[in-house]
Amino acid sequence: MDAALGALYGGGREARSPAGRSAGLGASAPSVARWLGDIRTYFPSSVVQVMQRDAIERLGLSALLLEPEMLEAVEADVHLVGTLLSLNKAMPETTRETARAVVRRVVDDLEKRLATRTRATVTGALDRSARVHRPRHRDIDWDRTIRANLKNYLPEYRTVVPERLVGYGRASQSVKKDVVLCIDQSGSMAASVVYASVFGAVLVSMRSINTRLVVFDTAVVDLTDQLDDPVDVLFGTQLGGGTDINRALAYCQSQITRPADTVVVLISDLYEGGIRDEMLKRVAAMKASGVQFVALLALSDEGAPAYDREHAAALAALGAPAFACTPDLFPEVMAAAIEKRPLPVPDMATHQ
């Protein structure tokens, strides 16, 4: 354990400098392979992921991830997927299939963790948003009807007089909501791109939601036709480059046909390289037309992200607060947007 830690953290200033990248682990692939095996033997998975991430950042080991043998040895997580996607264009053909297998493993694990709760939460929101108050007998939601009429309880008869009936909607039988996920693919948004692609695949599997996924930097790419496989989506992105939020929102706006039944989710750190005033005008126009607009500074498990505070404040002034969101909270955010109720915004003290 001491040797494994020392190889990464024990090189002093030399290990931290670009000139000393090989100070701890050495330049040879066999040395790194042994080290990767050691840390997986001696440390739990969560610690292994942190050490791998530090090795990539501190010792410049990104190039070694282009070797199939290295990829097979690493502990896969969201951050490793982000690194692989950033290296996608430089990846030799011999490594590409191994990289896809690594990404597939992470994506499958995320889907297992997130899919059931997302479908249940969003389906419940769709049903509630479609509730009717003159239902047929078979469509009466008795639990909600009783709760809505408790004030009409008659003790002498031990019964509730249902003055108002609450019925189930028929959300599952037709498309009830349109959802547009608009994702900033700049390098700092890597984890958000991974999670958003997984959520996009979950949402597209629900018949009652029409889901569109758009990624952007200075260009805009619509990856909706690949949404059934989030791995294809991820390899269709190109992490890095500039940012033109206004151009991306212009495309999303052009795809909206039912504004009152549309939720647009912008996932971006809001560092705009395009036309700021036009971006804000588009958000204002979408909200005025009835679109539910959600701005997420990040969709990840990390702490408070770096973001453009001026743009975040401007969006908040338009009634679209910008906040970071963990993957576990995202289904609740979507449910609130679908039902047109206040978003479950976390404590904004860290985002002022």
C-alpha positions in Angstrom: 0.0 0.0 0.0 2.8 2.4 0.9 4.6 1.7 -2.4 1.4 2.2 -4.4 0.6 5.5 -2.7 4.2 6.6 -2.9 4.4 6.0 -6.6 1.5 8.5 -7.1 1.8 11.0 -4.2 5.4 10.5 -2.9 7.3 12.3 -5.7 7.1 15.8 -4.1 7.1 18.7 -6.5 8.5 16.7 -9.3 5.5 14.4 -9.5 3.2 17.4 -9.8 5.0 19.1 -12.6 4.5 18.3 -16.3 8.2 17.8 -16.6 8.2 15.1 -14.0 5.3 13.1 -15.3 7.2 9.8 -15.1 8.6 10.5 -11.6 6.4 8.1 -9.7 5.2 5.4 -12.1 7.8 5.5 -14.7 7.2 5.7 -18.5 6.8 2.1 -19.3 3.4 0.5 -19.7 4.3 -2.7 -17.7 5.1 -0.5 -14.7 1.7 1.2 -14.9 0.0 -2.1 -15.4 1.5 -3.5 -12.2 0.6 -0.3 -10.3 -3.0 -0.5 -11.5 -3.2 -4.1 -10.4 -1.7 -3.2 -7.0 -4.2 -0.5 -6.2 -7.1 -2.7 -7.1 -5.7 -5.4 -4.8 -5.1 -3.1 -1.8 -7.8 -0.4 -2.0 -11.6 -0.4 -2.3 -13.2 0.5 -5.6 -14.1 4.1 -4.6 -10.4 4.8 -3.6 -9.1 3.2 -6.7 -11.2 5.5 -8.9 -9.8 8.6 -7.1 -6.2 7.4 -7.4 -6.6 6.6 -11.1 -8.1 10.1 -11.7 -5.2 11.7 -9.8 -2.7 9.6 -11.8 -4.2 10.8 -15.1 -4.1 14.5 -13.9 -0.9 14.6 -12.0 1.3 12.3 -14.0 -0.1 12.8 -17.5 -1.1 9.2 -18.1 -3.9 9.9 -20.6 -1.9 8.6 -23.5 -1.6 5.2 -21.8 -5.4 4.9 -21.9 -5.0 4.5 -25.6 -3.5 1.1 -25.0 -6.1 -1.8 -24.8 -4.1 -3.5 -22.0 -4.4 -0.4 -19.9 -8.1 0.0 -20.4 -8.7 -3.6 -19.4 -6.8 -3.0 -16.1 -8.5 0.2 -14.9 -11.5 0.6 -12.6 -14.2 2.1 -14.8 -16.2 5.1 -13.6 -17.9 8.2 -14.9 -14.7 10.3 -14.8 -12.8 7.6 -16.8 -15.5 7.6 -19.4 -15.2 11.4 -19.7 -11.4 11.1 -20.2 -11.9 8.4 -22.9 -14.5 10.5 -24.7 -12.0 13.5 -24.7 -9.4 11.1 -26.3 -11.9 9.7 -28.8 -10.5 11.4 -31.9 -7.0 10.3 -31.0 -7.9 6.7 -30.2 -6.3 4.1 -32.5 -8.7 1.5 -34.0 -7.1 -1.3 -31.9 -8.3 0.5 -28.7 -11.7 1.7 -29.8 -13.6 -1.6 -29.1 -12.0 -1.9 -25.7 -12.9 1.7 -24.9 -16.5 1.1 -26.0 -16.7 -2.0 -23.7 -15.4 0.1 -20.8 -18.0 2.8 -21.5 -20.7 0.2 -21.9 -19.9 -1.3 -18.5 -20.3 2.1 -16.8 -23.4 3.1 -18.7 -25.1 -0.3 -18.0 -24.4 0.2 -14.3 -25.8 3.7 -14.3 -28.9 2.6 -16.1 -29.5 -0.2 -13.5 -29.1 2.4 -10.7 -31.2 5.2 -12.2 -33.8 3.7 -14.6 -36.4 2.3 -12.2 -36.7 5.3 -10.0 -36.7 7.7 -13.0 -39.5 5.8 -14.8 -41.6 5.6 -11.6 -41.2 9.2 -10.7 -41.8 10.6 -14.2 -44.7 8.3 -14.9 -46.3 9.4 -11.6 -45.8 13.1 -12.6 -47.4 12.4 -16.0 -50.4 10.7 -14.4 -50.9 13.6 -12.0 -50.5 16.2 -14.7 -53.2 14.4 -16.7 -55.7 13.9 -13.9 -59.3 14.8 -14.6 -62.0 15.9 -12.2 -65.0 14.3 -13.9 -63.7 10.8 -14.3 -65.6 7.7 -15.3 -66.1 5.3 -12.4 -63.2 3.0 -13.5 -60.9 6.0 -13.8 -61.4 7.3 -10.2 -58.3 7.5 -8.1 -59.9 6.6 -4.8 -56.9 7.4 -2.6 -56.6 11.0 -3.9 -60.4 11.4 -4.0 -60.7 10.5 -0.3 -57.8 12.8 0.7 -59.4 15.6 -1.3 -62.7 15.1 0.5 -61.7 14.5 4.2 -63.3 17.8 5.2 -66.6 16.1 4.2 -66.3 13.2 6.6 -69.6 12.4 8.4 -68.8 10.8 11.8 -72.4 9.5 12.3 -72.2 7.6 9.1 -68.4 6.9 9.3 -68.0 7.8 5.6 -66.7 10.6 3.4 -69.0 12.4 0.9 -67.0 12.7 -2.3 -67.9 16.2 -3.3 -65.0 16.3 -5.8 -63.8 13.2 -7.7 -60.1 12.9 -8.8 -59.4 10.6 -11.7 -56.4 9.0 -13.3 -55.2 10.4 -16.5 -54.4 8.3 -19.6 -50.7 9.3 -19.8 -49.5 6.0 -20.9 -51.7 5.8 -24.0 -50.3 8.7 -25.9 -47.4 11.3 -25.9 -48.2 13.7 -23.2 -44.9 15.7 -22.9 -42.0 16.7 -25.1 -38.6 16.8 -23.4 -35.5 18.5 -25.0 -32.2 17.8 -23.3 -29.7 20.4 -24.5 -26.2 19.5 -23.4 -23.0 21.6 -23.3 -20.2 19.3 -24.4 -17.3 21.5 -23.4 -14.6 19.6 -21.6 -15.6 20.6 -18.1 -19.1 19.1 -18.6 -17.9 15.5 -19.2 -19.7 13.8 -16.2 -22.9 15.8 -17.1 -22.8 14.5 -20.7 -22.5 10.9 -19.4 -25.4 11.1 -17.0 -27.6 13.1 -19.4 -27.1 10.5 -22.1 -28.2 7.7 -19.7 -31.3 9.7 -18.6 -32.0 10.4 -22.2 -32.0 6.7 -23.0 -34.3 6.1 -20.1 -36.8 8.8 -21.1 -36.9 7.8 -24.7 -38.0 4.3 -23.6 -41.2 5.8 -22.2 -43.9 6.1 -24.8 -45.7 9.0 -23.1 -42.6 11.2 -23.5 -41.1 12.4 -26.8 -37.5 13.0 -26.0 -34.9 14.9 -28.0 -31.2 15.1 -27.2 -29.1 17.9 -28.6 -25.4 18.4 -27.8 -23.4 21.6 -28.6 -20.1 23.5 -28.5 -19.9 26.1 -31.2 -21.8 23.7 -33.4 -25.1 21.9 -32.7 -25.7 18.2 -33.2 -29.0 16.4 -32.8 -28.3 12.9 -31.5 -32.0 11.9 -31.0 -31.8 9.1 -33.5 -29.1 7.4 -31.4 -30.8 7.8 -28.0 -31.8 4.1 -27.7 -28.1 3.4 -27.2 -26.4 5.9 -24.9 -22.9 4.5 -25.8 -23.5 5.6 -29.4 -24.6 9.0 -28.1 -21.4 9.4 -26.0 -19.2 8.5 -28.9 -21.1 10.9 -31.0 -20.0 13.8 -28.7 -16.8 15.7 -29.0 -15.7 17.0 -25.6 -13.9 20.3 -25.6 -14.0 23.4 -27.8 -16.0 26.6 -27.5 -19.6 27.2 -26.4 -22.5 28.8 -28.2 -25.5 28.4 -26.0 -27.6 30.9 -28.1 -27.1 28.8 -31.2 -28.1 25.6 -29.4 -31.2 27.2 -27.9 -32.2 28.5 -31.3 -32.2 25.0 -32.7 -34.1 23.6 -29.7 -36.7 26.4 -30.1 -37.2 25.5 -33.7 -38.1 22.0 -32.7 -40.8 22.9 -30.3 -44.3 22.4 -31.6 -46.3 22.1 -28.4 -44.8 24.8 -26.0 -47.4 24.2 -23.2 -46.4 20.5 -23.1 -42.6 21.0 -23.5 -39.8 20.8 -21.0 -36.4 22.1 -22.1 -33.4 21.2 -19.9 -30.3 23.2 -20.6 -27.2 21.5 -19.0 -24.4 24.0 -19.1 -21.9 26.0 -17.0 -23.3 29.0 -18.9 -19.9 30.3 -20.1 -21.4 31.7 -23.3 -19.2 32.3 -26.3 -22.2 33.4 -28.4 -24.6 36.3 -28.2 -25.6 36.7 -24.5 -28.6 39.0 -25.0 -30.0 36.8 -27.7 -29.6 33.7 -25.5 -31.6 35.4 -22.7 -34.3 36.6 -25.2 -34.8 33.0 -26.4 -35.2 31.7 -22.8 -37.7 34.5 -22.1 -39.6 33.8 -25.3 -39.8 30.1 -24.6 -41.1 30.7 -21.1 -43.6 33.2 -22.3 -44.9 30.6 -24.8 -45.5 28.1 -22.0 -42.3 26.0 -22.1 -41.0 24.8 -18.8 -37.3 25.8 -18.8 -34.8 24.1 -16.5 -31.1 25.3 -16.3 -28.7 22.8 -14.7 -25.1 24.0 -14.1 -24.1 20.4 -13.8 -25.6 16.9 -13.7 -23.1 15.1 -11.6 -22.2 13.9 -8.1 -19.5 16.6 -7.7 -19.7 19.6 -5.5 -20.7 23.1 -6.6 -19.4 23.6 -10.2 -17.6 26.6 -11.7 -20.1 28.6 -13.7 -20.9 32.1 -15.1 -22.6 33.8 -12.1 -23.8 36.7 -14.2 -25.6 34.5 -16.6 -27.0 32.4 -13.8 -28.4 35.5 -12.1 -29.9 36.7 -15.4 -31.7 33.4 -15.9 -33.0 33.5 -12.3 -34.4 36.9 -13.0 -36.4 35.4 -15.9 -37.8 32.8 -13.5 -35.4 30.0 -14.5 -33.1 29.5 -11.6 -29.8 27.8 -12.5 -28.5 25.2 -10.1 -26.4 22.0 -9.9 -28.3 18.7 -9.7 -27.2 15.2 -8.7 -28.3 12.3 -10.7 -30.5 11.1 -7.8 -32.3 14.4 -7.7 -32.9 14.6 -11.5 -36.1 12.5 -11.6 -37.6 14.9 -9.0 -36.6 17.9 -11.1 -38.2 16.4 -14.2 -41.4 15.5 -12.3 -41.7 19.1 -11.0 -41.2 20.5 -14.5 -43.8 18.1 -16.0 -46.4 19.0 -13.3 -45.5 22.7 -13.6 -44.8 23.1 -9.9 -41.8 24.8 -8.3 -38.5 23.1 -9.0 -36.8 21.4 -6.0 -33.9 23.8 -6.1 -31.1 23.0 -3.6 -29.8 25.5 -1.1 -28.7 28.4 -3.4 -26.4 29.9 -0.8 -23.4 28.3 -2.6 -24.6 29.7 -5.9 -25.1 33.3 -5.2 
